């Protein structure tokens, strides 16, 4: 597994997910939970989250397509970590209805 983790296709999605989680938590810490306004724009943070989510899907899919056939065991473990990190970054958004 350590050999696969050295590949950028393995650690970049994890790093991006952790960075997005830190971004969301810092944003919530500084500004608090915003009150929903149906007429207002979502804001820059929401647009960054949406762009990250699309990028994350493509990066995880690329990793799965490239590494699951080559090394199924270690690649599956890395894939689980990638998905768990992405879900951790999505959790505050969905739990707080942001």
C-alpha positions in Angstrom: 0.0 0.0 0.0 2.9 2.4 0.7 4.0 2.1 -2.9 0.6 3.2 -4.2 0.4 6.0 -1.6 3.5 7.6 -3.1 1.7 8.1 -6.4 0.0 11.5 -6.8 -3.2 9.9 -8.0 -3.5 8.3 -4.6 -2.6 11.2 -2.2 -3.9 14.2 -4.1 -7.6 13.4 -3.6 -7.0 12.8 0.1 -5.1 16.1 0.4 -7.7 18.0 -1.4 -10.5 16.6 0.8 -8.6 17.5 3.9 -7.9 21.0 2.6 -11.6 21.4 1.8 -12.6 20.2 5.3 -10.2 22.6 6.8 -11.6 25.4 4.6 -15.1 24.7 5.6 -14.3 24.4 9.4 -12.3 27.7 9.3 -15.1 29.4 7.4 -17.7 28.2 9.9 -15.4 29.3 12.8 -14.9 32.8 11.4 -18.4 33.5 10.0 -20.6 30.9 11.8 -23.5 29.1 10.2 -25.2 31.5 7.7 -28.9 32.0 7.7 -30.5 30.8 4.4 -31.7 33.5 2.1 -33.5 32.2 -1.0 -32.8 35.4 -3.0 -29.1 35.6 -2.2 -26.2 34.2 -4.2 -24.6 31.1 -2.7 -21.3 32.8 -2.4 -17.7 32.0 -3.2 -17.4 29.3 -0.6 -20.3 27.3 -2.1 -18.9 27.7 -5.6 -15.5 26.5 -4.4 -17.1 23.5 -2.7 -19.0 22.6 -5.9 -15.9 22.8 -8.0 -13.9 20.7 -5.5 -16.7 18.1 -5.5 -16.6 17.7 -9.3 -12.8 17.6 -9.3 -12.8 15.0 -6.5 -15.1 12.7 -8.4 -12.9 12.7 -11.4 -9.7 12.2 -9.4 -11.1 9.3 -7.4 -12.5 7.7 -10.6 -9.1 8.1 -12.3 -7.4 6.4 -9.4 -9.9 3.6 -9.4 -9.6 3.0 -13.1 -5.8 3.1 -13.1 -5.0 1.2 -9.9 -7.8 -1.3 -9.1 -6.9 -3.6 -12.0 -3.1 -3.4 -11.3 -3.1 -3.9 -7.5 -6.7 -4.6 -6.2 -5.9 -5.1 -2.5 -3.8 -2.0 -1.7 -5.8 0.2 -4.2 -9.0 -0.7 -2.6 -7.7 0.4 0.8 -6.5 3.7 -0.7 -9.9 4.1 -2.4 -11.7 3.6 0.9 -9.5 6.3 2.5 -10.2 8.7 -0.4 -13.9 8.2 -0.2 -13.9 8.6 3.6 -11.9 11.8 3.3 -14.4 13.1 0.7 -17.3 12.2 2.9 -15.7 13.9 5.9 -15.4 17.1 3.9 -19.0 16.8 2.7 -20.4 16.1 6.2 -20.5 19.6 7.6 -22.2 20.9 4.5 -25.0 18.3 4.5 -25.4 18.2 8.3 -25.7 22.0 8.7 -27.7 22.4 5.4 -25.2 24.9 4.0 
